[in-house]
């Protein structure tokens, strides 16, 4: 339970960050700041929320962060899928914001990582204790950032959480559904590749839940309860949108096949609204 005021800095505040902010600000004693290089022009008015203009790659731009930050959520996304962009953001940017926001009031830092830190695992269940073996540079850089944050937390007696999210879906994220409707995307043959999803609202709820969980572990998988073979998922979604059966294609190059377990998250008492992505997608489609 959150009993004392939360002063939350959201570094890289996009859709997920805003959904976290709204949940935190349900309690009027809390405050939240969204840090972006270019805050949106048409700013949504939320009581207790403000934008802070800064560049994560430029520590000088963060010299005057709000005072008394108690929590940091690092949820930034890279400008491009290159190793240099990933390192500039997750290695340098994370350090810059944590160092500049660190004070005696800081209690907890939550880092949005990815299940890309794992490699290929066929049909085996993957959890927080599974050895890390990134398939590509994105997973390697994210794991290095996780390690740095954990080390910083130990050095400063600070609670740090590495949250490894699977593929986010939700309102406004319609590209896959549009392609399936038009028959423009394929999937590997049955059982050849596992797919894992998390509804964006369940992701936001899990983050806020762990923000206030009294004795968290250092790492959590944030994924729903129903990993599915990619073909099973894509065929179900194609049927929902009235598209053709997806053609047979190769497995994705940048995404390893993993069957992810969320048991550790559920053990904290977290309850999913959409434990099966097929139901989540159906709700999105029905909502129009």
C-alpha positions in Angstrom: 0.0 0.0 0.0 1.2 3.5 -0.8 0.8 5.5 2.4 3.1 8.4 1.9 3.0 11.0 -1.0 4.6 9.8 -4.2 6.6 12.3 -6.2 7.2 10.5 -9.5 9.5 11.4 -12.3 8.7 9.6 -15.5 11.7 9.7 -17.8 10.6 9.3 -21.4 6.9 9.8 -20.7 4.9 8.3 -23.6 1.6 6.4 -23.7 2.7 3.8 -21.0 4.1 6.6 -18.8 0.9 8.6 -19.0 -1.2 5.6 -18.1 1.1 5.1 -15.0 0.8 8.8 -14.1 -3.0 8.7 -14.2 -3.1 5.7 -11.8 -0.6 7.3 -9.4 -2.6 10.6 -9.4 -5.8 8.9 -8.5 -4.5 9.8 -5.0 -4.6 13.6 -4.9 -1.6 13.8 -2.5 0.7 12.5 -5.2 2.6 14.5 -7.9 4.1 13.3 -11.2 6.4 14.9 -13.8 6.8 13.7 -17.4 10.3 14.2 -18.7 10.5 14.6 -22.5 12.9 16.4 -24.9 9.9 17.9 -26.6 6.7 17.9 -24.4 3.5 17.6 -26.4 2.0 20.9 -27.6 -1.6 20.0 -26.8 -1.0 19.0 -23.2 -3.5 16.9 -21.4 -4.6 18.6 -18.2 -4.2 16.2 -15.2 -4.4 17.4 -11.7 -0.9 16.9 -10.1 0.9 16.3 -13.4 3.4 18.6 -15.1 5.9 18.3 -18.0 9.6 18.8 -17.6 11.6 19.6 -20.8 15.0 17.8 -20.8 17.2 15.7 -23.0 18.2 12.4 -21.4 21.5 12.5 -23.4 22.3 15.9 -21.9 22.9 15.8 -18.1 23.1 19.7 -18.1 19.4 19.8 -19.1 18.4 18.0 -15.9 20.3 20.2 -13.4 17.0 21.7 -12.2 14.8 18.6 -11.8 11.9 18.9 -9.4 12.9 18.7 -5.7 12.0 15.7 -3.5 11.6 13.0 -6.2 10.7 9.8 -4.4 10.3 7.5 -7.4 11.7 7.3 -11.0 10.1 5.4 -13.8 12.5 5.1 -16.8 10.3 4.2 -19.7 12.0 5.9 -22.6 12.2 4.5 -26.2 15.2 4.9 -28.6 15.0 7.1 -31.7 16.2 4.2 -33.9 16.9 0.5 -33.7 20.7 0.9 -33.7 23.2 -0.1 -31.0 24.5 3.5 -30.7 20.9 4.8 -30.1 20.3 2.1 -27.5 23.5 2.8 -25.7 22.9 6.6 -25.7 19.5 6.1 -24.2 19.6 3.1 -21.9 23.3 3.3 -20.8 23.9 7.1 -20.8 20.3 8.4 -20.4 19.5 6.1 -17.4 22.7 7.2 -15.6 22.1 10.9 -16.4 18.6 10.9 -14.9 19.3 8.8 -11.9 22.4 10.8 -11.0 20.6 14.1 -11.4 17.4 13.0 -9.5 19.3 11.2 -6.7 18.8 12.6 -3.2 17.9 11.5 0.3 14.2 11.4 -0.8 14.6 8.9 -3.6 13.2 5.6 -2.6 12.7 3.5 -5.7 13.8 3.4 -9.4 11.8 1.3 -11.9 13.5 0.5 -15.2 11.4 -0.6 -18.2 13.5 -3.3 -19.8 12.5 -6.1 -22.2 12.4 -9.8 -22.5 14.9 -9.4 -25.3 17.5 -10.1 -22.6 16.7 -13.8 -23.0 17.7 -15.9 -26.0 15.9 -18.7 -27.7 14.3 -21.2 -25.3 12.1 -23.4 -27.5 9.2 -24.7 -25.4 10.8 -24.3 -22.1 9.3 -21.9 -19.5 11.3 -18.8 -19.0 11.3 -16.9 -15.7 13.3 -14.3 -13.7 15.9 -17.0 -12.8 16.5 -18.2 -16.4 20.0 -17.3 -17.4 20.3 -14.2 -19.6 21.6 -14.8 -23.2 20.5 -11.9 -25.5 20.1 -12.8 -29.1 20.8 -9.2 -30.4 22.4 -5.9 -29.3 19.2 -4.6 -27.9 19.0 -7.3 -25.3 22.7 -6.9 -24.5 22.5 -3.2 -23.9 19.3 -3.5 -21.8 20.9 -6.1 -19.6 24.0 -3.9 -19.1 21.7 -1.1 -18.1 19.9 -3.4 -15.7 23.2 -4.5 -14.1 24.3 -0.9 -13.7 21.0 0.1 -12.0 21.2 -2.9 -9.6 24.7 -2.0 -8.7 23.8 1.7 -8.1 20.9 0.5 -5.9 23.1 -1.7 -3.8 25.7 1.1 -3.4 23.2 3.7 -2.3 20.8 1.4 -0.4 18.1 2.2 -2.9 15.3 -0.2 -4.2 15.7 -0.8 -7.9 13.4 -2.9 -10.1 14.2 -4.2 -13.6 10.8 -4.8 -15.3 11.1 -7.0 -18.4 8.1 -6.3 -20.5 6.9 -8.6 -23.3 5.2 -7.1 -26.4 2.8 -4.3 -25.5 -0.6 -4.1 -27.2 -3.6 -1.9 -26.6 -5.7 1.0 -27.8 -4.0 3.0 -30.6 -1.5 0.1 -31.3 -3.4 -1.2 -34.4 -0.6 -1.8 -36.9 -0.6 -5.6 -36.5 -4.4 -5.9 -36.7 -4.5 -3.7 -39.8 -1.9 -5.9 -41.5 -3.7 -9.1 -40.5 -6.9 -7.7 -41.9 -5.2 -7.0 -45.2 -3.4 -10.3 -45.3 0.0 -8.5 -45.2 1.6 -10.5 -42.4 2.5 -14.1 -42.0 3.4 -16.4 -39.1 5.7 -19.4 -38.6 4.2 -22.9 -38.9 2.3 -24.2 -35.9 4.3 -24.3 -32.7 7.5 -23.0 -34.3 7.7 -19.7 -32.4 6.2 -18.5 -29.0 4.7 -15.1 -28.7 4.1 -13.2 -25.4 1.9 -10.1 -24.9 0.9 -7.6 -22.2 -2.0 -5.2 -22.5 -0.8 -1.6 -21.9 -3.3 -1.0 -19.1 -2.2 -4.2 -17.3 1.4 -3.1 -17.8 0.7 0.3 -16.2 -1.3 -1.4 -13.4 1.6 -3.8 -12.7 4.1 -1.0 -12.6 2.1 1.0 -10.1 1.5 -2.2 -8.1 5.2 -2.8 -7.8 5.9 0.8 -7.1 4.2 0.3 -3.8 4.9 -3.4 -3.1 6.8 -3.5 0.2 9.4 -6.2 -0.4 9.9 -6.6 -4.2 12.6 -8.7 -5.8 15.0 -7.0 -8.2 13.5 -8.3 -11.5 10.0 -9.1 -12.7 8.6 -10.4 -16.0 5.7 -8.2 -17.0 3.7 -10.4 -19.3 0.2 -11.9 -19.4 -0.7 -15.4 -18.3 -1.1 -17.0 -21.8 1.9 -17.3 -24.0 0.8 -18.5 -27.4 2.5 -19.9 -30.5 2.6 -17.0 -32.9 0.5 -18.8 -35.4 -2.2 -19.5 -32.9 -2.3 -15.9 -31.9 -2.2 -14.5 -35.4 -4.9 -16.8 -36.7 -7.1 -15.8 -33.8 -6.6 -12.1 -34.5 -7.1 -12.5 -38.2 -10.4 -14.1 -37.5 -11.4 -11.3 -35.2 -10.7 -8.6 -37.9 -12.1 -10.7 -40.8 -8.7 -11.2 -42.5 -7.4 -14.3 -44.3 -5.4 -17.0 -42.6 -1.8 -15.7 -42.3 0.6 -17.2 -44.7 3.6 -19.3 -43.4 6.6 -17.2 -42.9 10.0 -17.4 -41.1 10.4 -16.6 -37.4 11.0 -12.9 -36.6 14.7 -12.0 -36.8 14.9 -9.7 -33.8 12.5 -11.6 -31.5 13.6 -14.9 -29.9 11.1 -17.6 -29.2 10.3 -17.7 -25.5 7.5 -19.1 -23.3 7.4 -16.5 -20.5 6.1 -17.1 -17.0 4.5 -14.3 -14.9 4.3 -16.4 -11.7 6.6 -14.1 -9.7 4.4 -11.1 -10.5 1.2 -13.0 -9.6 2.8 -14.1 -6.3 2.8 -10.4 -5.3 -0.9 -10.3 -5.5 -1.2 -8.7 -8.8 -4.4 -9.6 -10.8 -4.5 -9.2 -14.6 -7.5 -7.7 -16.3 -6.6 -9.4 -19.6 -4.7 -12.6 -18.8 -5.1 -13.8 -22.4 -4.2 -11.4 -25.2 -7.0 -12.8 -27.4 -9.6 -11.4 -25.0 -7.7 -8.1 -24.8 -7.5 -7.7 -28.5 -11.2 -8.6 -28.8 -12.1 -5.8 -26.4 -10.0 -3.3 -28.3 -11.7 -4.3 -31.6 -15.2 -4.1 -30.1 -14.5 -0.7 -28.6 -13.8 0.5 -32.2 
